[in-house]
Amino acid sequence: MESKALKGLLLRKSSNIEAICAGVSYEAQEFTEYFPWDYDGDICYILLYQAFNAGLIFKIQEVGNRRGKIVWSDEFPHKTNKTGGPENNGYPDPNHTMKLEQALKAKGFKCDIWWDS
């Protein structure tokens, strides 16, 4: 996983997700999720990182004859576009980090960070 600043957003990439799941094969893919470059974005990034390590960010969707496709889990709201608003999984969406943080905390993930002022 990689994170970097990109035009005021925190960019998270996950790639090379490859395995066999209950006899269904699937190939590696690359996924990108965007966060605001601020305190709330940092909290969401940390919580999502925990969810990623717990195997809750992606799921395998069967698409045919023992073949699968990696897709985003629908347990958490994801921002996969820098623009387009909420209807296109993009920004601006002033409530996104609050909704995402609530969904992740409901699954038991915790984040204790603070900044020195």
Long-range contacts (C-beta under 8 A, 24 or more apart in sequence): 1-49, 1-52, 3-45, 5-37, 6-34, 7-82, 8-36, 8-37, 9-34, 9-35, 9-36, 9-37, 9-41, 9-82, 9-91, 10-34, 10-35, 10-36, 10-37, 10-41, 10-42, 10-45, 11-35, 12-45, 12-48, 14-52, 14-57, 14-58, 17-58, 17-70, 21-60, 21-68, 23-66, 24-60, 24-62, 24-66, 24-67, 24-68, 25-66, 25-67, 25-68, 26-60, 26-67, 26-68, 26-69, 26-70, 27-70, 29-69, 29-70, 31-58, 31-70, 31-72, 31-80, 32-80, 33-78, 33-79, 33-80, 34-79, 34-80, 34-81, 34-82, 34-90, 34-91, 35-79, 35-97, 36-91, 36-97, 39-115, 40-97, 40-98, 40-101, 41-97, 42-113, 43-97, 43-101, 43-111, 43-113, 44-97, 44-100, 44-101, 44-104, 46-111, 46-113, 47-100, 47-101, 47-104, 47-105, 47-109, 47-110, 47-111, 48-76, 48-100, 48-104, 50-104, 50-109, 50-110, 51-76, 51-104, 51-107, 51-109, 54-109, 56-107, 75-103, 75-107, 76-100, 76-103, 76-104, 77-103
